[in-house]
């Protein structure tokens, strides 16, 4: 029996609908990631110490003043979520509560007023329900959901803003990486760091990603898909990849970095660890040095590497480069652990696998 949380999208927000949908102009057979957007978006405004009632409006430009806080001091946060068409035709928003909690934690770290959970939840459910024809039916595609908030006060000075806007936009997507579900190539960048303890490495905020763009650009020029980030202090402990958490299978055990404040607490990462526990598959969160990783590979004890994330789901890693040495695993296909996880998670997404603990909110 599949365990799901069945929720009706309560239409509590006023809606201004588009006069004509753009859906028919979209080729759903050839979707990339992040360049197509659905007809509507949700808008919520904060001023005078409170959030307004919110509304759903046609997707379109957002107007802010050039002195807005977000443009100068970066006070903003965002989330990444997905909705899927299930085998029975219903729509599933995956791990909605977990994404809300992470979004709220990010807002707290940047001193942004909390958005009530019921507002966040109903905004997403009503928006997805309204644009449900935009949710792809293909098992390997989904509707990406991007909630985000930013400071809009007109003031050139470093202080907490008194005005904000919160939006949710959506769009149908295909695979995140151009390799699809084929193994990707990673490289370390020891001259650069992503985050330090006490910073904002565990929050989903724009600055974390902006700072990673140049190293990622260099990595791509050298033929790699992403940077494998090392810790900022000793520059030797594996932490995460630019767009996903990272896992390794060493001596038959799944190993990943601990949540020490420098990596994002991924929702898919959590799903992987919970599935390992359900399956009695040994898994541990611990510090893993890049030297230990390469030693395990040389000794034949490292059998798989894979990333996890909302965008990529499970992405196998075939190559890791570090200081002139290259570690090579299977460069043609997923390993057995990664494949089992990928099939289980995508099966839960689409209602063909049992939902372990009400991960799916079905509308």
N, C-alpha and C positions, 0 to 999 in steps of 0.2 A: 504494500500500500504506500503510495507516494504521500509524504507529509508536506503539506503546503499551508500557507496562510492565505485564505481566500478573503479578498477585500474588495468591496465595491468602491469605485472611484466616486466619492461624494462631490457633486458639482457645486461647490460652495463659492467658487470664484467667478466673477463675471467674465464673459468671453466676448471678444470682438473677433469674429471669424473672417478669414480671407475670402475675397469674392471669387477667387478661382485658385484651386490647388495647383502647385507646381509638380505634383507627383508624377504625372504622365510623361514629363520631360526627363525623368531619371531612369537610367539603365540599371535596373536592380541586378542584372546578371554580371555587371562589371563594376562593382563597388570598390573604391579604395577606402582609405581611412581618413575621415575628418574634413572632406571637401564638399559634402552635400548636407543640406539642412532642411528640416521639416517645415511645415507651414506656420506653426505657432510657437510662441515662447511665453514663459511666465515671468512676471515682473512684480517686485515687492520693493517699496521705498521706505527708508528709515529717516525720520526727521523729528525734531522736537521731542527726542527721547523715546520714540516708539516706532514700531513697524506699522505701515498702513494695512489695508485689507487685502491688497494684492489683486492681480488681474491677469488674464490670458489674452495676449494680443498677437497680431501677425508678426512673424519673424521679420526683423528689419533693423536698420541702423539705430544705435543708441547715442544720444547727444549728451556730452558732458563739457564742462568748461575747461579751458587749457590749464587753469590753476588747480584742478581737482587733485586731491591728495594722492590717489593711486598713480598718477602720472609722474610724481616726483619722489614719493616716499614708499610706494609699493605696498600700501596696506590693502591686501586682498587675499582671498583664498578660494579654492575650487575643489571639486570632486569629479570623479569619473565613474560612471555606472553604466549598466546595460539592461535593456529589455529584450525579451526573446519571444518568438512564437512557439508555443508548445505543440506537441503532437495532436492534442485535442482541439487546437485552434485558439485556446486562451492565450493571454499575454502574461508573461512572468517578468517582474522586476526583481533582479537577483540581489539578495542580501541588503535590502533597503535600510533596515535599522542599523546595520554595521557601517554603511556608508554615511548615514546621518551622524552617527557618533564620531566618526573620523572627521567629518566636515566641521562639526561643532568644536572638536578639539583643536583643529587648525584655526578656527575663528578665535577661540580663547587665547591661543598663543600670540595672535596678532592684535589682541584687545578689540575685537570686532563684536558688536552685540550679538548674542545668540539668537538664532531663528528658532521659534518653537517647533518641536518635532512634528506636531500635528499639521502645522502649516507646510513644512518641508515635505512631509509625506503626501498630504492631499494635493499639493501643487504638482508633484511628480505624477501621481496616479491620474489626476484629472487631465493633465497635459498629454500623457501617453495614451489615455483612453480617447481623447479628442483626435489625436493623430495616429491612431492604431493602424491605419492603412499604410503607414510609413514603416512599420516593423517588418523587416524581411522575413520571408517564410523559409528560406534556405537555412539548413542547420549550421552552416559555417559563417552566417552573417547575423547581424543584430542591429538594434537601435541603440546608438550611443547616447547617453544622457550626461550633460555637462551643467551641473549647478555651480554658480560662482557668485561671489560677492566682492564689492570693491568700494573704497571710500571716495566720496564725491565732494566733500567740503571744499569751498574755494578759499584756500589759505596756503601761503608759501611759508611754512614753518613746520618743524618736526614736532608733531603732537598727534594725539589720537583724534581722529575725525569725529565730527558730530553728525555726519550725513553719509548714508550708504545706499547702494542699490544691490538687490539680489535678483538674479535671473536664472532660469533654467532653459537651455536650448537643447535640441535633440537632432539627430541625423542618422540615417542608415549607413552602416559601415561594413567593409570586408575585413581582410586580414590586416593587422597593424604593420607587420614587417613585409617587405617585398618578397622575402623568401617564403612567405606563407607559414606552414608548419614544418618547413625544412630547417635543419640546424643552422644557426647563425654563428658569426665569428666575432669574438670579443678581444679587446686589448686593454691592458692597464695603462694608466697615465700617471705615473708616480710624481710628476712635477705639478700636478693639480690635485685639489681635494674638493669634495662635495660638501661635507658638513662636519661639525665638531659637536661634542656633547655640550648641552646647554644652549645650542643654537636652534635653528628651525628645521633641522634635517628630518624630523619626524612629523612635520606638518606639510600639507599639500598647498604650497604657496608659490607664487610666480618666481620669486627670486631664486629658489632652489634650482629651477629648471633653466632659467636664463643663464646662470653661472656655469651650467654644464654644456652650453651650446658650442663654445669654441673648442674645448677638448673633443667633443663629439664630432665636430667638423673635421678636426685633424684626424681622428680615428677613421672616419669615412673616407677621407682622401687616401688613407693607407690601406683601404680595402676591408675595413671592419664595420660591423653593423652598429655597435654601441661600445661605450666605455665600461669596463669592469672596475668599479671604484674601490680603492683601498682606504683604510682609515687615515684620518688627517694628522695623527700624532706620530705614529711609528712608520706609517706608509707601508704596512706589510699585511694587515689583516683585511680579508675580503669582506666587503659590506653589501653592496648591491649594484645593479646595472642601471643605466640612465633611466630606463622606462619600466623596470620590473625588479622584483626581488629575485635572488639567485639561490639555487639549491644544487647540492652535489650528492651523488651516491658513492660512498666510500665504505668498503668492507661490508656492503649490503645494507648500510644505514644511511638514511636521508639526513643530510646536514645542511643547516642554514644559519645565517648570522642572527644573533640575538637582538631583541629590541632594546637597545641601550641609549636611544635618543638621537642616533645619527642616521637611521634608515627609516623609510616609510613603513608603517604597520599595514602592509598590504592586506586587502580583504581576500584576494585569491590566495595569498600566502597563508592566511589563517585557514582557508578551506583546505589547502594541501595538508597542513599539519593535522587538522581534524580528521581528514580522511585516512591519513596514516595511522592515527590512533584507532579509528574504527576498524581498520584492516589488520591491526596488530603488526604494522610495518614499522620497524625501529626508526625513530626520528629524533633528532636533538638540535637544539639551538645553542650554538657555542661559537667562540672565536676560532677562526680558521685562517691561518697565515697562507699567503700565496706560495711560500716555500713548502709548507706541508702539503698543499694541493698538488704541486708539481712532483713532490716526492711520491705521493700516493699514485699519481699517474705513471711515473717511471717504474714503480713496483707492481703495477697492474691492479692496484686496489681501488682506483678511481674508475668507475664504469660508466657514469652518466653525469651530465651537467644540464640543468634546464632552468629557465626563468619562469616567473609567474606574475601575472598582472591582469587587471580588468581588460585592458586593450588587447594584450597578446594571449590571454588565458594561460596556456602552457607553451613555452617556446624552447625547443631543444637547442643546446649549444654544442657545436662541433669542433670549434677551435678557440683556444685562449692563448694570447701572446703576452709575454712579460719579459722586458729587458733583453730582447734578442732571442729568447727561447720560445718555442711554440709547442703547446700541448694540443694533441689531436685526438678526438674521440670519433664516434661515428658521424661522418659528414653527410650521410645520405638520408638518414631517417631518425625518428625518435627512438630512444631507448625504451625498454619494457616498463620501467617505473613511470617515466614521463608519459608514455602512451596510455597506461592505465589511468593515470590522473586526468589526462586530457579527455579521454572517453567518458570518465565518470562525471567530471564537471560539466562538460558540454551536454551530457545526457541529462543531468539535473536541470540545466538551463532549459532544455526542450521537453522535459517531462517524460523521458524514456528511461530514466534511472530514478531510483528511490531518493527522495529528498531527506537527508539525514536528520535535520532539526529545523524545519520551517524556514529554510533559506529563501524559498520562493514566495513572493507576494504576487498572487494571481489575480488579474482583473479581467 
